Structure formats: C-alpha cells, structure tokens
C-alpha cells in the first residue's frame, strides 16, 4: 500500500509537471510571449532613444556651463551623464515594458489561460523574471556603454578621461539596476493587477517618494529608496551623485543589496496575492 501511495504521488507530480511544462516550459512560454509583443520592441526602442537623446542634451548643457565657468572640469563626467539619463528617463520606459509583461495579462484576461497552462502559480512571476532580467541587464549594459561613449564625445577634451574601472562599474551597475527594476515591476504588477496602477506606484516609489521625504526633512530615509540606491549603484564608489551633487553615501555592494531587497519584497508580495486571490 505504501508503495502504491508513493507511486500515485509520483504520478501526480509528474502529471502536474507535464501539464505545466515545469519551470523550463514556463520560461520558454514567457520568452515567446515577451518577444511577440510589439510593446516590447517599442518600449526598448524608446528606452534607447531616450537614453541617447537625454545624454547628448545633458552633455551639451554641461559643456556650455563649463564654458560659462559655472561648473568645473571635474564635474564633466560621462558615467554620471549616463546614470542621470537612466534615472530621469530611460528607467520609465523599462518600467513600462516590465509592468506590461504581467499587468497587461490581467487587463486582457489572458492571465486565466496562463494559470491554466502553469498550474504552479509561483512559476509565473519567476518565469517572467527569468526572461526579463537578463534582457534588461543586457539592455542596461548597452545603454550605459553607448551613452558614456556619446557623452565623452560631446564633452570632448574638456572632460577628464573616464577611469576604466569607473566605466566598467557604471556599465555593470546600470545593467544590474535595470534588471532588478524589472523584477520590482513584476512584483508590483502581480500584486496590483493593473497596468496604470503598477506604473504609477512604481514611478512614485522611484522619483516622487525621494522628493517628498526630502521635503519633510527625512533625508536619511531617502538614501534607502530603490531609485536612489539604483543611482548610487550606477555612479559607483567615490563618484558624485548627480541627484544631490554629493558623494555617494555608500558603496556599490550596499546599493546592490538595497535595490535587490526592494525587488525581493515586491516579488514576495506579488506571489502572496497571486496564490491567495482568484484571477
């Protein structure tokens, strides 16, 4: 009897895996869905355009300010130009792409089909992250490297040559930040089940909350918000934070930990809602 029970249990687990395709099947399905959406291509193209366009304008502005004597040569930093471009524009396009990846399924009702194909609900956000995070890491590396190159060219010989280690740290930090930002958006979108709601909440967390807390004098708390931590991750150790014009309050390892913690909390919250509420 025990043997039969074990056999039955094993057959049930095998049947569940076969129906859902396992985690590998869920990831393969999400990969196909992600690249078949026009919003993915438009969103990534918009992110690239915003990154390069804002970097060029910012570098031109810094060059003009340097000529007018209002900024020093030390402030002409191409890595900081790239990081600021990500913070104020590019991340919003990335956030939109990531939010649409999950929240649009609730808007169209396709989430019901997704959960029928993937009966183990925890696999859904995990599979989406497994697809989205590597893509956004690669996009972040590409955006940052091209933006630093463009910024260096626009600033010309007036800016000190960027240190190779600083450039490598900025490029890797940007990739890591956009990857973790996409995971954060997946968690918020899973919890809120609304495209507009998830974009609004995440936008407020990234850009509005720092301004509100700073206005209330809670400057110490500002450093531990995900957007500010991400900025410190992108500008790397020892560089000036372009948001505050002050040295980064902590190193890249701490910034990475803070950003990852926010993403983890969002994903756990989304997973809890997905498990306990009907689609």
C-alpha positions as CSV (number, residue, x, y, z in Angstrom):
1,X,0.0,0.0,0.0
2,X,2.8,2.4,0.8
3,X,4.4,1.6,-2.5
4,X,1.2,2.3,-4.3
5,X,0.8,5.6,-2.4
6,X,4.3,6.6,-3.4
7,X,3.6,5.6,-6.9
8,X,0.4,7.6,-7.0
9,X,2.1,10.7,-5.6
10,X,4.9,10.4,-8.1
11,X,2.4,10.1,-10.9
12,X,0.5,13.1,-9.7
13,X,3.7,15.2,-9.5
14,X,4.7,14.0,-13.0
15,X,1.2,14.9,-14.4
16,X,1.4,18.3,-12.9
17,X,4.8,18.9,-14.3
18,X,3.7,17.6,-17.7
19,X,0.6,19.9,-17.8
20,X,2.5,23.0,-16.8
21,X,5.7,22.0,-18.6
22,X,7.7,22.7,-15.4
23,X,9.7,25.9,-14.9
24,X,11.6,25.4,-18.1
25,X,8.3,25.2,-20.0
26,X,7.0,28.4,-18.3
27,X,10.2,30.3,-19.1
28,X,10.0,29.2,-22.8
29,X,6.4,30.3,-23.0
30,X,7.2,33.7,-21.4
31,X,10.2,34.2,-23.8
32,X,7.8,33.6,-26.8
33,X,5.2,36.0,-25.4
34,X,7.7,38.7,-24.5
35,X,9.2,38.9,-27.9
36,X,5.9,38.5,-29.8
37,X,4.5,41.7,-28.3
38,X,5.0,45.0,-30.3
39,X,5.1,46.9,-27.0
40,X,8.3,45.1,-26.1
41,X,10.1,46.3,-29.2
42,X,8.6,49.8,-29.0
43,X,9.5,50.1,-25.3
44,X,13.1,49.0,-25.8
45,X,13.5,51.3,-28.8
46,X,12.0,54.2,-26.8
47,X,14.4,53.4,-23.9
48,X,17.4,53.5,-26.3
49,X,16.2,56.8,-27.8
50,X,15.6,58.4,-24.5
51,X,18.9,57.3,-23.1
52,X,21.0,58.6,-26.1
53,X,18.9,61.8,-26.6
54,X,19.0,62.8,-22.9
55,X,22.7,62.0,-22.6
56,X,23.5,64.2,-25.6
57,X,21.5,67.1,-24.3
58,X,22.9,66.8,-20.8
59,X,26.5,66.6,-22.1
60,X,25.9,69.7,-24.3
61,X,24.4,71.5,-21.3
62,X,27.4,70.6,-19.1
63,X,29.8,71.7,-21.9
64,X,28.0,75.1,-22.1
65,X,28.1,75.5,-18.3
66,X,31.8,74.7,-18.3
67,X,32.4,77.3,-21.0
68,X,30.5,79.8,-18.9
69,X,32.5,78.9,-15.8
70,X,29.6,77.6,-13.7
71,X,30.9,74.0,-13.5
72,X,34.4,72.7,-13.1
73,X,36.2,70.2,-15.3
74,X,35.8,67.6,-12.5
75,X,32.0,67.7,-12.9
76,X,32.2,66.8,-16.6
77,X,31.7,63.1,-16.0
78,X,30.4,60.9,-18.8
79,X,29.4,58.0,-16.4
80,X,27.4,60.4,-14.3
81,X,25.7,61.7,-17.5
82,X,24.7,58.1,-18.4
83,X,23.4,57.4,-14.9
84,X,21.3,60.6,-14.7
85,X,19.8,59.7,-18.1
86,X,18.7,56.3,-16.8
87,X,17.3,57.8,-13.6
88,X,15.2,60.5,-15.1
89,X,14.0,59.0,-18.4
90,X,15.2,55.6,-19.5
91,X,14.0,53.7,-16.5
92,X,10.5,54.9,-17.1
93,X,10.4,53.1,-20.5
94,X,11.9,50.0,-18.9
95,X,9.4,50.2,-16.1
96,X,6.6,50.4,-18.7
97,X,7.8,47.3,-20.6
98,X,8.2,45.3,-17.3
99,X,4.8,46.3,-16.0
100,X,3.0,45.4,-19.3
101,X,4.6,42.0,-19.1
102,X,2.4,41.0,-16.2
103,X,-0.3,43.6,-15.7
104,X,-1.5,43.5,-19.3
105,X,-2.4,39.9,-18.8
106,X,-4.9,40.9,-16.2
107,X,-6.2,43.7,-18.4
108,X,-6.9,41.3,-21.3
109,X,-7.9,38.3,-19.2
110,X,-5.2,36.2,-20.7
111,X,-3.9,35.6,-17.1
112,X,-6.6,32.8,-16.8
113,X,-5.0,30.9,-19.7
114,X,-1.5,31.5,-18.3
115,X,-2.5,30.0,-14.9
116,X,-4.2,27.0,-16.6
117,X,-1.0,26.3,-18.5
118,X,1.2,26.9,-15.4
119,X,-0.8,25.4,-12.5
120,X,2.0,26.0,-10.0
121,X,1.4,29.8,-9.6
122,X,4.8,30.7,-8.2
123,X,6.3,29.7,-11.6
124,X,4.6,32.6,-13.4
125,X,6.5,35.6,-11.8
126,X,9.6,33.5,-11.6
127,X,9.4,32.7,-15.3
128,X,8.8,36.3,-16.2
129,X,11.8,37.4,-14.2
130,X,13.9,34.7,-15.7
131,X,13.1,36.2,-19.1
132,X,13.0,39.9,-18.3
133,X,16.0,40.3,-16.0
134,X,18.7,39.1,-18.4
135,X,17.2,41.1,-21.2
136,X,17.2,44.3,-19.2
137,X,20.6,43.6,-17.8
138,X,21.9,43.4,-21.4
139,X,19.9,46.5,-22.4
140,X,21.3,48.4,-19.4
141,X,24.9,47.5,-20.3
142,X,24.3,48.5,-23.9
143,X,22.5,51.8,-23.0
144,X,25.2,52.8,-20.5
145,X,28.2,51.9,-22.7
146,X,26.8,53.8,-25.7
147,X,25.7,56.7,-23.5
148,X,29.2,57.0,-21.9
149,X,30.8,56.9,-25.4
150,X,28.4,59.6,-26.7
151,X,28.8,61.7,-23.6
152,X,32.6,61.5,-23.8
153,X,32.5,62.5,-27.5
154,X,30.2,65.5,-26.8
155,X,32.2,66.7,-23.8
156,X,35.3,66.4,-25.9
157,X,38.7,67.1,-24.4
158,X,37.3,69.4,-21.8
159,X,36.3,66.4,-19.5
160,X,39.0,64.2,-17.8
161,X,39.2,60.8,-19.4
162,X,36.9,58.5,-17.6
163,X,38.7,55.9,-15.5
164,X,38.4,52.4,-16.9
165,X,37.3,50.9,-13.6
166,X,34.6,53.6,-13.1
167,X,33.3,53.0,-16.6
168,X,33.1,49.2,-16.1
169,X,31.4,49.7,-12.7
170,X,28.9,52.2,-14.2
171,X,28.1,49.8,-17.1
172,X,27.6,46.8,-14.9
173,X,25.7,48.8,-12.3
174,X,23.3,50.1,-14.9
175,X,22.6,46.6,-16.1
176,X,22.1,45.3,-12.6
177,X,19.8,48.2,-11.7
178,X,17.5,47.8,-14.7
179,X,17.4,44.0,-14.2
180,X,16.3,44.5,-10.6
181,X,13.9,47.3,-11.5
182,X,12.2,44.9,-13.9
183,X,11.8,42.4,-11.1
184,X,10.4,45.1,-8.9
185,X,7.9,46.0,-11.6
186,X,6.8,42.3,-12.0
187,X,6.2,42.1,-8.3
188,X,4.2,45.3,-8.1
189,X,2.2,44.4,-11.3
190,X,1.4,41.0,-9.9
191,X,0.1,42.5,-6.7
192,X,-1.9,45.4,-8.2
193,X,-3.1,43.6,-11.4
194,X,-3.3,47.0,-13.2
195,X,-1.0,48.5,-15.8
196,X,-1.8,52.1,-14.8
197,X,-1.7,51.3,-11.1
198,X,1.6,49.4,-11.2
199,X,3.3,52.1,-13.4
200,X,2.0,54.9,-11.1
201,X,3.0,53.2,-7.9
202,X,6.5,52.2,-9.1
203,X,7.1,55.7,-10.6
204,X,6.1,57.3,-7.3
205,X,8.4,55.0,-5.4
206,X,11.3,55.8,-7.7
207,X,11.0,59.5,-8.2
208,X,8.2,61.1,-6.1
209,X,8.9,59.5,-2.8
210,X,12.5,60.8,-2.6
211,X,11.3,64.4,-3.2
212,X,8.5,64.0,-0.6
213,X,10.8,62.5,2.1
214,X,13.5,65.1,1.4
215,X,10.9,67.9,1.7
216,X,9.8,66.5,5.1
217,X,13.5,66.5,6.3
218,X,13.8,62.7,6.2
219,X,16.9,62.8,4.2
220,X,18.4,59.7,5.8
221,X,15.5,57.6,4.6
222,X,15.9,58.9,1.0
223,X,19.2,57.0,0.6
224,X,17.4,53.7,1.1
225,X,14.7,54.1,-1.6
226,X,15.2,51.9,-4.7
227,X,15.7,54.7,-7.1
228,X,18.3,56.5,-5.1
229,X,20.1,53.1,-4.3
230,X,20.0,52.4,-8.0
231,X,21.6,55.7,-8.8
232,X,24.3,55.1,-6.3
233,X,24.8,51.7,-7.9
234,X,25.2,53.3,-11.3
235,X,27.6,56.1,-10.3
236,X,29.8,53.6,-8.4
237,X,32.1,54.2,-5.5
238,X,33.7,57.6,-5.0
239,X,31.8,59.4,-7.7
240,X,29.5,62.3,-7.2
241,X,25.7,61.5,-7.1
242,X,24.2,63.7,-9.8
243,X,20.9,63.9,-7.9
244,X,22.5,65.5,-4.8
245,X,25.9,66.7,-6.1
246,X,27.4,65.0,-3.1
247,X,29.5,61.8,-2.8
248,X,27.5,58.6,-2.7
249,X,26.5,57.7,0.9
250,X,27.5,54.0,0.5
251,X,29.3,51.7,-1.9
252,X,28.1,49.7,-4.8
253,X,27.7,46.5,-2.8
254,X,25.3,48.2,-0.3
255,X,23.4,49.9,-3.2
256,X,23.0,46.5,-4.9
257,X,21.7,44.9,-1.7
258,X,19.2,47.7,-1.1
259,X,17.9,47.5,-4.7
260,X,17.7,43.7,-4.6
261,X,15.8,43.8,-1.2
262,X,13.1,46.1,-2.7
263,X,12.7,43.8,-5.7
264,X,12.5,40.7,-3.4
265,X,9.8,42.3,-1.2
266,X,7.8,43.3,-4.3
267,X,8.0,39.8,-5.7
268,X,7.1,38.1,-2.4
269,X,4.1,40.4,-2.1
270,X,3.0,39.7,-5.7
271,X,3.4,36.0,-5.1
272,X,1.3,36.1,-2.0
273,X,-1.5,37.9,-3.9
274,X,-1.3,35.5,-6.8
275,X,-1.6,32.5,-4.5
276,X,-4.5,33.8,-2.4
277,X,-6.7,35.6,-5.0
278,X,-8.6,34.3,-7.9
279,X,-7.6,35.5,-11.4
